[in-house]
Structures are given as structure tokens and as C-alpha cells.
Amino acid sequence: MTNRRVRDREAERAALRSAADRLLAGTPLRSESGRLTATELLRESSLRRDVAYGDHRDLIEEFQARVKAQNATPAAMQELTDRYGEVQEKLAAVTKRLASEQALSAALRRIVAELDLELAHTREQLEQSGTVTRLPAAPRRNRSR
């Protein structure tokens, strides 16, 4: 003899209805993707496929009809899609600015390196010419009063 629980069909129907409402509102609790499919409806309701299709096929078909009526995109997901597009545009602009700044930085590093070499070469020439006399450095005044 097996210990089988008595199924509460009304609780199962309520679970399917609330899962459908959450998915259509874009606020799923169990579904990771939030897609509007029968598979995600079952995942969201925590019901087995055989139970849902065996006794509650009408609710699954009702959900699918509501999905079609809603253009298959929940409002919350549409908002996220719009924000994603805006973020993509900002990212492209920032990436372009970064590339420009990196090119400018590289040019400035090359200029600094050239000037450093030029300064070293000029100092070497001055030392070799021997015509420049260094003056003793004047003592520094204490400016902190």
C-alpha cells in the first residue's frame, strides 16, 4: 500500500493562474528567464508537466492566448529592453571617447620621450663644449613664516 497525497486541484489551478499573472507582469519568482512559454509557466507554478497538461490544459491554453494578446513581451521586459538599448548607446559613446583619450595619451607619451631624449642630448653637448660655467647655487630662503 502506498502513501499518496490527495491532490488539491483548486490549489493547482490557483498556482497556475498566479504564475501566469507573475510571468505576464514580468515579475517571476522561480523562472530565471521570464520567457512567456508554457515551460516557464510550469516552472513558475512548480507543477509537473503531466499534472498541468492532464488536468489543467485549459489554463495553459488561456496563458498562451494572453501571451499572444500581449505581443509576447511583458511590460517589465520591454522596459528593460529599452534601457538596455540606451545603455548600449552610452557604452558605444564612452568606448569611442576612451579610444580617443588613449590615442591622445599615447601621443603625449611619445612627445615626452622625445623631449627627454632631446634634453639629455642637449645636456651632453653642453658638457662637452666646456664653455658654460656653472654658478654656485644661492642659499634658499626659508619661506615658511
BAPALO-220004 format. One record per atom (N, C-alpha, C): x, y, z; residue in three letters; atom name. Coordinates in steps of 0.02 Angstrom, whole numbers, plus 50000, padded with zeros to 5 digits. Example, Ala and Ser with C-alpha at 12.3 -4.5 7.8 and 13.67 -1.06 7.14 Angstrom:
// BAPALO-220004
       u       v       w   type   atom
   50660   49716   50390    ALA      N
   50615   49775   50390    ALA     CA
   50660   49835   50390    ALA      C
   50642   49888   50354    SER      N
   50684   49947   50357    SER     CA
   50645   50002   50394    SER      C
END
This chain:
// BAPALO-220004
       u       v       w   type   atom
   50042   49942   50000    MET      N
   50000   50000   50000    MET     CA
   50045   50062   50000    MET      C
   50030   50109   49957    THR      N
   50071   50170   49952    THR     CA
   50036   50228   49986    THR      C
   50077   50272   50012    ASN      N
   50051   50333   50042    ASN     CA
   50050   50388   49990    ASN      C
   49993   50400   49962    ARG      N
   49988   50453   49911    ARG     CA
   49948   50510   49940    ARG      C
   49974   50570   49925    ARG      N
   49938   50629   49947    ARG     CA
   49878   50641   49902    ARG      C
   49826   50667   49930    VAL      N
   49768   50685   49890    VAL     CA
   49784   50752   49858    VAL      C
   49774   50755   49792    ARG      N
   49790   50818   49756    ARG     CA
   49735   50868   49766    ARG      C
   49756   50930   49775    ASP      N
   49708   50986   49781    ASP     CA
   49707   51021   49713    ASP      C
   49658   51003   49672    ARG      N
   49655   51030   49604    ARG     CA
   49644   51106   49604    ARG      C
   49607   51131   49651    GLU      N
   49595   51204   49654    GLU     CA
   49660   51241   49671    GLU      C
   49700   51212   49715    ALA      N
   49765   51243   49732    ALA     CA
   49811   51242   49671    ALA      C
   49808   51187   49633    GLU      N
   49849   51183   49572    GLU     CA
   49827   51236   49522    GLU      C
   49762   51245   49514    ARG      N
   49736   51295   49468    ARG     CA
   49756   51366   49491    ARG      C
   49752   51377   49556    ALA      N
   49771   51442   49583    ALA     CA
   49845   51455   49572    ALA      C
   49886   51402   49580    ALA      N
   49958   51409   49568    ALA     CA
   49972   51426   49495    ALA      C
   49936   51393   49449    LEU      N
   49945   51409   49378    LEU     CA
   49924   51480   49362    LEU      C
   49867   51501   49389    ARG      N
   49843   51569   49375    ARG     CA
   49890   51622   49402    ARG      C
   49913   51613   49463    SER      N
   49958   51664   49492    SER     CA
   50026   51663   49456    SER      C
   50049   51604   49435    ALA      N
   50112   51600   49397    ALA     CA
   50104   51637   49330    ALA      C
   50047   51628   49298    ALA      N
   50034   51662   49234    ALA     CA
   50033   51737   49244    ALA      C
   50001   51760   49297    ASP      N
   49998   51832   49311    ASP     CA
   50068   51860   49324    ASP      C
   50108   51824   49362    ARG      N
   50176   51848   49377    ARG     CA
   50218   51851   49313    ARG      C
   50214   51800   49272    LEU      N
   50253   51799   49210    LEU     CA
   50231   51856   49164    LEU      C
   50166   51866   49157    LEU      N
   50141   51919   49113    LEU     CA
   50158   51988   49140    LEU      C
   50164   51995   49205    ALA      N
   50182   52059   49235    ALA     CA
   50257   52071   49234    ALA      C
   50295   52018   49218    GLY      N
   50368   52024   49216    GLY     CA
   50400   52019   49284    GLY      C
   50366   51987   49332    THR      N
   50393   51981   49399    THR     CA
   50393   51908   49422    THR      C
   50428   51864   49386    PRO      N
   50428   51793   49405    PRO     CA
   50467   51781   49469    PRO      C
   50448   51729   49506    LEU      N
   50483   51711   49567    LEU     CA
   50532   51653   49555    LEU      C
   50513   51606   49513    ARG      N
   50554   51546   49503    ARG     CA
   50586   51543   49434    ARG      C
   50556   51574   49386    SER      N
   50582   51573   49318    SER     CA
   50643   51618   49312    SER      C
   50697   51592   49285    GLU      N
   50758   51632   49278    GLU     CA
   50755   51677   49217    GLU      C
   50723   51655   49164    SER      N
   50723   51694   49102    SER     CA
   50663   51740   49097    SER      C
   50607   51721   49127    GLY      N
   50547   51762   49123    GLY     CA
   50513   51757   49055    GLY      C
   50533   51708   49014    ARG      N
   50502   51700   48949    ARG     CA
   50429   51679   48957    ARG      C
   50391   51697   48908    LEU      N
   50319   51683   48911    LEU     CA
   50304   51619   48873    LEU      C
   50326   51564   48901    THR      N
   50315   51498   48871    THR     CA
   50280   51453   48922    THR      C
   50251   51399   48895    ALA      N
   50218   51351   48939    ALA     CA
   50268   51319   48987    ALA      C
   50328   51307   48963    THR      N
   50380   51277   49006    THR     CA
   50395   51323   49065    THR      C
   50402   51387   49052    GLU      N
   50415   51435   49106    GLU     CA
   50355   51441   49152    GLU      C
   50295   51435   49124    LEU      N
   50234   51436   49165    LEU     CA
   50236   51378   49215    LEU      C
   50255   51319   49191    LEU      N
   50258   51260   49234    LEU     CA
   50313   51269   49287    LEU      C
   50370   51295   49267    ARG      N
   50424   51307   49314    ARG     CA
   50401   51357   49368    ARG      C
   50367   51410   49346    GLU      N
   50344   51462   49392    GLU     CA
   50291   51435   49440    GLU      C
   50248   51390   49416    SER      N
   50195   51364   49458    SER     CA
   50217   51305   49501    SER      C
   50276   51277   49487    SER      N
   50303   51218   49522    SER     CA
   50260   51156   49513    SER      C
   50223   51153   49458    LEU      N
   50183   51093   49444    LEU     CA
   50219   51050   49393    LEU      C
   50207   50985   49398    ARG      N
   50236   50938   49349    ARG     CA
   50197   50945   49283    ARG      C
   50232   50931   49230    ARG      N
   50202   50936   49163    ARG     CA
   50141   50891   49155    ARG      C
   50146   50829   49179    ASP      N
   50089   50783   49171    ASP     CA
   50028   50806   49210    ASP      C
   50038   50837   49267    VAL      N
   49982   50863   49307    VAL     CA
   49950   50921   49271    VAL      C
   49992   50968   49248    ALA      N
   49965   51028   49216    ALA     CA
   49929   51011   49151    ALA      C
   49961   50971   49108    TYR      N
   49929   50955   49044    TYR     CA
   49873   50905   49051    TYR      C
   49875   50865   49103    GLY      N
   49822   50815   49113    GLY     CA
   49758   50846   49138    GLY      C
   49763   50890   49188    ASP      N
   49703   50916   49220    ASP     CA
   49690   50990   49207    ASP      C
   49741   51027   49185    HIS      N
   49733   51099   49181    HIS     CA
   49755   51128   49113    HIS      C
   49745   51089   49062    ARG      N
   49765   51111   48994    ARG     CA
   49730   51177   48976    ARG      C
   49668   51187   49000    ASP      N
   49632   51248   48983    ASP     CA
   49668   51310   49010    ASP      C
   49700   51305   49068    LEU      N
   49736   51362   49096    LEU     CA
   49801   51376   49057    LEU      C
   49832   51323   49032    ILE      N
   49892   51333   48991    ILE     CA
   49873   51366   48926    ILE      C
   49819   51344   48896    GLU      N
   49796   51375   48833    GLU     CA
   49774   51447   48845    GLU      C
   49743   51460   48901    GLU      N
   49723   51529   48918    GLU     CA
   49785   51573   48925    GLU      C
   49837   51547   48958    PHE      N
   49900   51584   48965    PHE     CA
   49930   51599   48897    PHE      C
   49931   51549   48853    GLN      N
   49959   51559   48786    GLN     CA
   49919   51612   48747    GLN      C
   49854   51613   48756    ALA      N
   49812   51664   48722    ALA     CA
   49827   51733   48750    ALA      C
   49837   51738   48816    ARG      N
   49854   51803   48846    ARG     CA
   49922   51828   48822    ARG      C
   49968   51780   48812    VAL      N
   50034   51798   48787    VAL     CA
   50028   51827   48717    VAL      C
   49989   51795   48675    LYS      N
   49979   51820   48606    LYS     CA
   49947   51889   48608    LYS      C
   49899   51899   48652    ALA      N
   49865   51963   48656    ALA     CA
   49912   52019   48681    ALA      C
   49963   52000   48718    GLN      N
   50009   52049   48746    GLN     CA
   50070   52059   48701    GLN      C
   50070   52032   48641    ASN      N
   50127   52037   48595    ASN     CA
   50188   51999   48619    ASN      C
   50180   51951   48663    ALA      N
   50233   51906   48686    ALA     CA
   50289   51940   48724    ALA      C
   50283   52002   48745    THR      N
   50335   52035   48784    THR     CA
   50303   52068   48845    THR      C
   50323   52046   48905    PRO      N
   50295   52078   48964    PRO     CA
   50318   52151   48969    PRO      C
   50277   52192   48999    ALA      N
   50292   52264   49004    ALA     CA
   50359   52276   49038    ALA      C
   50372   52240   49092    ALA      N
   50436   52249   49128    ALA     CA
   50495   52230   49084    ALA      C
   50487   52177   49044    MET      N
   50541   52156   49000    MET     CA
   50552   52208   48945    MET      C
   50498   52239   48921    GLN      N
   50504   52291   48869    GLN     CA
   50542   52351   48897    GLN      C
   50528   52370   48959    GLU      N
   50565   52425   48991    GLU     CA
   50639   52408   48995    GLU      C
   50654   52346   49015    LEU      N
   50724   52325   49019    LEU     CA
   50757   52327   48950    LEU      C
   50721   52306   48899    THR      N
   50748   52307   48831    THR     CA
   50763   52378   48809    THR      C
   50717   52424   48825    ASP      N
   50728   52494   48807    ASP     CA
   50789   52522   48844    ASP      C
   50794   52508   48909    ARG      N
   50852   52532   48948    ARG     CA
   50917   52501   48922    ARG      C
   50913   52438   48903    TYR      N
   50972   52405   48876    TYR     CA
   50996   52440   48812    TYR      C
   50950   52461   48770    GLY      N
   50968   52497   48709    GLY     CA
   51002   52564   48726    GLY      C
   50975   52599   48775    GLU      N
   51005   52662   48796    GLU     CA
   51075   52651   48823    GLU      C
   51083   52600   48864    VAL      N
   51149   52585   48893    VAL     CA
   51198   52566   48839    VAL      C
   51176   52529   48789    GLN      N
   51219   52510   48733    GLN     CA
   51244   52572   48697    GLN      C
   51199   52621   48686    GLU      N
   51219   52683   48652    GLU     CA
   51270   52721   48693    GLU      C
   51258   52727   48759    LYS      N
   51305   52761   48803    LYS     CA
   51372   52726   48803    LYS      C
   51370   52660   48805    LEU      N
   51432   52621   48805    LEU     CA
   51472   52634   48742    LEU      C
   51438   52636   48685    ALA      N
   51473   52649   48622    ALA     CA
   51505   52718   48623    ALA      C
   51470   52769   48650    ALA      N
   51497   52836   48653    ALA     CA
   51558   52838   48700    ALA      C
   51552   52806   48757    VAL      N
   51607   52805   48805    VAL     CA
   51667   52767   48777    VAL      C
   51654   52713   48742    THR      N
   51708   52674   48712    THR     CA
   51745   52716   48659    THR      C
   51708   52754   48621    LYS      N
   51738   52798   48570    LYS     CA
   51780   52852   48603    LYS      C
   51753   52882   48657    ARG      N
   51791   52933   48693    ARG     CA
   51854   52904   48724    ARG      C
   51849   52844   48752    LEU      N
   51906   52811   48782    LEU     CA
   51960   52798   48730    LEU      C
   51941   52775   48671    ALA      N
   51990   52762   48618    ALA     CA
   52025   52828   48599    ALA      C
   51987   52882   48596    SER      N
   52016   52947   48580    SER     CA
   52065   52969   48634    SER      C
   52046   52960   48697    GLU      N
   52090   52979   48752    GLU     CA
   52153   52935   48753    GLU      C
   52146   52872   48737    GLN      N
   52204   52827   48735    GLN     CA
   52252   52847   48680    GLN      C
   52225   52867   48623    ALA      N
   52268   52890   48568    ALA     CA
   52304   52954   48588    ALA      C
   52269   53000   48619    LEU      N
   52300   53062   48642    LEU     CA
   52354   53048   48694    LEU      C
   52340   53003   48740    SER      N
   52388   52985   48792    SER     CA
   52451   52954   48761    SER      C
   52442   52911   48712    ALA      N
   52500   52880   48678    ALA     CA
   52542   52934   48642    ALA      C
   52508   52982   48610    ALA      N
   52545   53036   48576    ALA     CA
   52583   53078   48626    ALA      C
   52552   53093   48682    LEU      N
   52586   53132   48734    LEU     CA
   52646   53095   48763    LEU      C
   52639   53029   48772    ARG      N
   52696   52990   48797    ARG     CA
   52754   52991   48748    ARG      C
   52738   52987   48683    ARG      N
   52792   52991   48632    ARG     CA
   52826   53059   48634    ARG      C
   52787   53112   48641    ILE      N
   52815   53180   48644    ILE     CA
   52860   53187   48705    ILE      C
   52838   53163   48762    VAL      N
   52878   53167   48823    VAL     CA
   52943   53128   48814    VAL      C
   52940   53069   48784    ALA      N
   53000   53030   48773    ALA     CA
   53048   53066   48726    ALA      C
   53022   53097   48673    GLU      N
   53065   53135   48627    GLU     CA
   53096   53195   48662    GLU      C
   53058   53231   48701    LEU      N
   53085   53289   48736    LEU     CA
   53138   53268   48787    LEU      C
   53127   53211   48820    ASP      N
   53176   53185   48868    ASP     CA
   53242   53169   48833    ASP      C
   53237   53136   48775    LEU      N
   53297   53121   48736    LEU     CA
   53332   53185   48713    LEU      C
   53293   53233   48690    GLU      N
   53320   53297   48667    GLU     CA
   53355   53333   48724    GLU      C
   53326   53333   48783    LEU      N
   53356   53366   48841    LEU     CA
   53421   53332   48861    LEU      C
   53421   53265   48861    ALA      N
   53482   53229   48878    ALA     CA
   53537   53243   48826    ALA      C
   53519   53246   48763    HIS      N
   53567   53261   48710    HIS     CA
   53595   53332   48718    HIS      C
   53553   53380   48733    THR      N
   53574   53449   48742    THR     CA
   53621   53455   48802    THR      C
   53605   53422   48857    ARG      N
   53649   53423   48916    ARG     CA
   53717   53394   48900    ARG      C
   53716   53340   48862    GLU      N
   53779   53308   48843    GLU     CA
   53821   53354   48800    GLU      C
   53789   53389   48754    GLN      N
   53825   53437   48711    GLN     CA
   53855   53494   48752    GLN      C
   53817   53519   48801    LEU      N
   53841   53574   48843    LEU     CA
   53901   53552   48884    LEU      C
   53898   53491   48910    GLU      N
   53954   53467   48950    GLU     CA
   54017   53459   48907    GLU      C
   54008   53438   48845    GLN      N
   54066   53427   48802    GLN     CA
   54095   53492   48777    GLN      C
   54055   53545   48770    SER      N
   54081   53608   48744    SER     CA
   54125   53643   48795    SER      C
   54111   53636   48857    GLY      N
   54153   53665   48909    GLY     CA
   54149   53740   48913    GLY      C
   54108   53772   48877    THR      N
   54105   53846   48878    THR     CA
   54054   53871   48929    THR      C
   54016   53829   48956    VAL      N
   53965   53850   49003    VAL     CA
   53994   53842   49074    VAL      C
   53991   53895   49111    THR      N
   54015   53893   49180    THR     CA
   53954   53891   49227    THR      C
   53957   53844   49271    ARG      N
   53902   53838   49318    ARG     CA
   53913   53887   49375    ARG      C
   53861   53921   49394    LEU      N
   53863   53967   49450    LEU     CA
   53844   53929   49513    LEU      C
   53874   53948   49568    PRO      N
   53854   53913   49630    PRO     CA
   53782   53930   49646    PRO      C
   53747   53882   49672    ALA      N
   53677   53892   49689    ALA     CA
   53672   53938   49750    ALA      C
   53626   53985   49747    ALA      N
   53615   54031   49802    ALA     CA
   53579   53994   49858    ALA      C
   53595   54010   49920    PRO      N
   53560   53976   49975    PRO     CA
   53486   53993   49973    PRO      C
   53447   53946   49988    ARG      N
   53374   53956   49985    ARG     CA
   53351   53988   50050    ARG      C
   53301   54033   50041    ARG      N
   53272   54065   50099    ARG     CA
   53216   54022   50126    ARG      C
   53207   54026   50191    ASN      N
   53152   53990   50222    ASN     CA
   53089   54032   50213    ASN      C
   53043   54008   50172    ARG      N
   52982   54047   50155    ARG     CA
   52924   54033   50203    ARG      C
   52931   53988   50247    SER      N
   52876   53973   50292    SER     CA
   52877   54020   50352    SER      C
   52834   54067   50353    ARG      N
   52830   54115   50408    ARG     CA
   52764   54109   50442    ARG      C
END
